[in-house]
Amino acid sequence: MNEKGFTLIEMLIVLFVISILLIITIPNILKNQNSIQSKGCDAYVKMAQSQVQAYQIDHHALPESLAELKDKEYLKETYCQKDGDIILSADGEVSLVKGSKDE
């Protein structure tokens, strides 16, 4: 007989290898999650700064606040998840205020 297919031993070996890979990768992902979120917030602040510049080009003036940018659909949110609020200074600079977001 020449039946094609996997034996039980081959399937167990494959499951064992997949399990080992998951055991290695999941802790690394969880350990680096805060770093990933922080980098995401940094990127969001830079994107908000570019939206301030886009608003300035469109309206020939700086926005009064980030709420104005949100109202005119330049931004979706004025905070970064778990890191805090983003603020707009009088000279048009966007920055992050850590820990100000209530959860």
Secondary structure, 3 states (H helix, E strand, C coil): CCCCCCCHHHHHHHHHHHHHHHHHHHHHHHHCHHHHHHHHHHHHHHHHHHHHHHHHHHHCCCCCCHHHHHHCCCCCCCEECCCEEEEECCCCCEEEEECCCCC
